[in-house]
Amino acid sequence: RSSDLGMPVGTPVADVRIHRRLGYWTGTGLSEFPQNKTGKEPEPPPDMAEMMRILENDPDSSEALFAAAWILINTPDGAEVEKAAEVIRQYHLDCPDLEYLCQELERVRHRSARGLLESILQHNPSREVQADACLALAMMRKDEAQYGAHKEAAAEAVRLFERLITEFGDVQRSGSSLAQLAQPELYELRHLTIGRPAPEILGEDLGGRQMRLSNFHGKVLVLTFWSAYQSGGGRPEMNTLRRLLDDFPAVAALGVYCGEDLELAREIEKTLGWPSFRDGRSGPIAPAWNNRGWPPVWILDSRGIIRPRGGYDRQVVQALLRE
C-alpha cells in the first residue's frame, strides 16, 4: 500500500496498466487535485484490516458502505477493491447517496468500476445517481474507444451520451446541465474520430489574412492547438514537431493559437516555422474540435481525413506518405 512506501503528500499516483493518473496521495488516500500544504499532519487512514473485516462480517451496514467506498476511491486495484465493489453491488445498490462514488469511479477506473457503474445505473432508484453513473460510463467508454479505433466502445459511448441527454439532460453538475456536458462529447464521437473528414476551418492567420484548412489538402498535415505559454521556452512537444518536419519535409504543419497576446504569438510563430489560425481563448475553432488538453495533436492524410490522434506518430506519418 502507498502508506507503507513513505510517499510524500502530493505524490501523483497512476495505474501504469491503464495509463491513467488516479490522483494525488493525501497521506491517507487519493484526491483528484494536489492538496494545499497546511503544515498539519494528515489524519491517519482507516485500518484496512478492520474495513475488510466489516465487509466480510457486516456487509449490509452503513459502516460497510463507508468502508467499501473508501477502498474503491483510495486503494490501487486488487483483491480489496474487488471485494468492496462486490459488497456495494450486493447490498447497497439502492443507496441514494452514491453520486460521489460514481464521480470518483470515473476518475480511478478500477477493473471493477464499469460493472459496478452499470449495476448502479440499472438498479439505483435515484435519478441523480443514475445520471452520474451514466456520465461516468459514457466517459470511460469514450476513452476506451481510442478516438474511434475501437468501434464497439465508440458505439456504446454514443448510446450512453444519447441516453444522458434524453433521460438526464436537465440534471445539473458544476453549473451546467448534463446535456450541455454531453453534447460536445457526442459531437466528437460522431464527427472527430479516426476515418472521418476533418471539419473545415475558415479563419484568419496571426497576421489577419484569410486561411482555410482545406487549402492544405494534398499534403499529410499535422494540426496542433497551442498557446504562448505552452509553446514558448522550447517546449518538448514543439521541438518534437520541428524534428518531425525536418525529417519529413513533405509533411505540412498548421497551428491554432488559443491565446490573446498576438504580439507574443507572432514572435513565437517565427521560431515555429508554420502558420497558425487565430482563435483566442473562447474559440470558435477550439470548441468545434472539442479541444481540452495540451497539446492536442491531429494527423490528417492528404485528403483531409483524420488519422490516429494523440501524438506525433512517425510510423503513421511514414505510412501516410507512402499512400
N, C-alpha and C positions, 0 to 999 in steps of 0.2 A: 504494500500500500504506500501511497505517496507520503503519508505521515511518518512512515518508517525510513524514508530516504533523506530526511533532513532538508527538504526543498524550502527555499525562502519564499515568503509570501509574495505573490505576484508572478511566480514562475508560470509561463504558458504550458499547458498540458494538451497533448494531441494523441490521437489514436492513429498510429502510422499505418495500420492495416486498411483504414478507410480514408487516409489522407485528409483528416479533418481535425481542426482545433476544437477541443472540448471546452476550454475555458481557462481560468487562471486560479492557481492554488491560493486559497484564503488562509491557510493554516488549519482549517477544519474541513474544507470541502472545495468545490469549484464554483466560480461565478462567471457570468458572461463577460464582465468587464474587470480590468485591474482594480484592486481595492485601493482607496486612499490610505496613505501611510499616516496613521494617527499616533504611532508610538505605543499603542496599547497591545498587550498580549492577546492573541486570538482566543476565543472561547475554546475549551477542549472539545474535540469531536465526540459524537456519541460513540459508545463502545460497540464495535461491530459484532462481537460475540453475543452481547446482550440483545442487540437488534435481531440477529439471526435466531436467537432463542425465542423471541417474541413471535417472529414469523412462523416458527415451527409449532409452538405450543398454543398460541392465541391469535391465529391469523385473521379472524374476523373483527378484531378490536380496533379502536381508533389508534391505539399505540402501534399496532402492526401497520396501519396505513401510513402513519408518520414515518416509521422505520423503513418501509418499502420505498416511499417517495424519496427519502433522504439517500438511500442506497442507489437508487436509479439516477439521481441527479449528481451525486458526488463520488461515485465509485467507477473505476475502469471496468470494462466489460469482463464478465466472468461468472462463476457459479453464484455469487451473492446477487448479482444483477438479475440473473435468470430466475432465481427464487423470488426476488422482490416482484418481478413482473408477473410471475405465476400467482402470487398472493393477491395482487390487485385484480388480476383477471378473474380469479375465482370468487373473491369475497367483497370487492369494493367497486365494481363497475358502475353501480348506481349512485355513487357518492357525487353530490352536486358541487364539490369543491376541487375538481380535477383540472380546472383551467390552467393553473400554473404548471402542473405536471406535464400537460400536453405541450405547452410552450417550451418547456425545458427539454422534453424528449426530442423535439425538432432540433435542438442545439446539440445535445450529446450523441444522439443517434446510435444507441447500442443495437446489437443484433436483434434484440427482442422488442425494440421500440416500434417497429412497423406493425407487428402483430398485436401489440398492446393498444396502439392507437386505433387500429381497425376495430378491435373489440369495444373500445370506448365509444367510437363513432356509432357503432351498431346498437349498443345496449344502454348507454347513459341517457337518463331522461332529461337532462338539462340541455336546452338548445345552445346555450353559450359554450358549454363543454364540448358538445358535438362540433360546434363551429371551430373551436381551437384544434380539435383532433383532425378535422377535415383539412384545415390550413396546414398543419404540420405534415400530414401525409402528402398533400399536394406538393409542398416544397421539397420533401425528401425524394419523391418520385421524379420531380423535375430535375433535381441534381443527378439522380441515378441515370436519367436519360442521356446525360453527357451531350447536351446541345443537339439532341435528336439522333445520336448514333445508335441508341438502344430504343427501338421503335415501341416495344411493349410498354416500357416505363414512360415514354413520352405520351403514348395514347392514354395511359391511366392518369397521368398528371393532368392532361386536358380534361378528362371526365371529372376529376376531383375539383379542379378550378371552376368548371361549369356548375357543378353542384354547389360549390361555395357561393357562387354568385346568385343562383336561383333560390337556394334554401336559406342561406345565412348572410346574404349580401348586406342587410341592414345592421348587422351586429357591428359594434364599434370597437376598434382597437387602436390605441395611441392617437386618437383624434381623427381617425379615418374609418370609413366603413370597410368591411371585408371585401365588398365588391370593388372598391377603389384599389385595395391592395392586390386583388386577384387579377384585375383586368390587364395590367402590363405584363404579368407573368403568362397569362393566357395568350396575349398578343405575341410574345416572344416565341412560345411553343408553336404557334401557327405560322409565323412569318419570318423568324430569325434563326431557324435551325439549319443544320447541315443539309445541303442539297437544294435549298430554296434560293430564289433570286434575291440578292441584296436589295433593300429598299433604295430607291433613288434619293440622292441628296442634292438639293439645289440651294446654293447659298453664296456667301462672299468669302474670299480668302482674307488673310490678315491685312492685305493692302486695299481691300474694298472692291476687288474685281470679282465678277460673277464666275462661279465654278460649279461643275456638275460631276457627280461621281461617275456617271455613265461615260464621261469623256475618257475615262481610264480603261474602258473595256478594250480588250485586245492584249492586255498585259496581266500577268499574275500580280495581284495587288495586296499589300499589307496595309490595313487600316487600323490606326490606333488613336484612342482618345487620350488627351493629355492636358496637364495644367502646368503653369510655370514652376510651381513647387515640385511637382512630380518629375518634371523633365530637366530641371536645372541641376547644376552641380555634378554633371557626369553620372546621372542615374544609370544603374546597370542595365535596366530594360532598354533604354535608348541606345546604349553602347552595343548591346546585343543586336539591335535592329541595324545599326550602322555596319556592323561586321557582316550581317546577312546580305545587305545591299552591296557591300564591297565584293563579296564572293559571288553574288548573282546579279550582275548589272542589268539583266533583262527584267528584273523584278522592280515594280514601282512601289513607292510608299506614299501614304497620304495620311494627314492627321486631322483631328477635330479638336480645336483648342477650347477647353471648357474653363475659361477664366475671364477676368475683366481687364487685366493690365495689358493692353495691346502693345504698348511700347516695349515692355519687357518680353512679351511673346514674340515680337518681331526680331528682337536681338537673339533670342533662343533659336528661332526658326533659321537664322543664318547659319548656325552651327549644326542644325539638324540636317539640312540639305534637302528637305522635301516640303511641299506646300501644305497648308492646313486650312480647313474651314474655320471661320469664326463663329463660335456657338454661344459663348458666355456661360454663366453659371446656371441659367434656367432653360437652356435649350433654344430652339426646338429639336435639334438633331439628337442630342444625348437621350432625351426621353423616348424618342421614336425608336431608338436602338436599345432601349431598356438598360442603359449604361449605369452600373452601380459600383463596380470595382475598378481598381487602378493597377496596372494599365490594361484595360481591355484590348485584346488583340483579335483582329479578324483577318483571315486569309481568304481572298476571293480569287477564283480562277479567271481565265481570260474572258469568260462570258458573263462575269459578274455573279457567279454562283458561290454561295457561302460554303467553305470547306472547313476542315477541323479547326476548332476555335481554342483559345486559351493560351497560346504562346507562339513563339517564332519557331515553328517546327521545320527544320531544314529538310528533313526527308519528304515532308509533304510538298514543300516548295520545289524540290528537285523533281518529284513525280509530276507536278503540275506543269513544269517547264518542258517535260518530255511529251506531254499530251499534244 
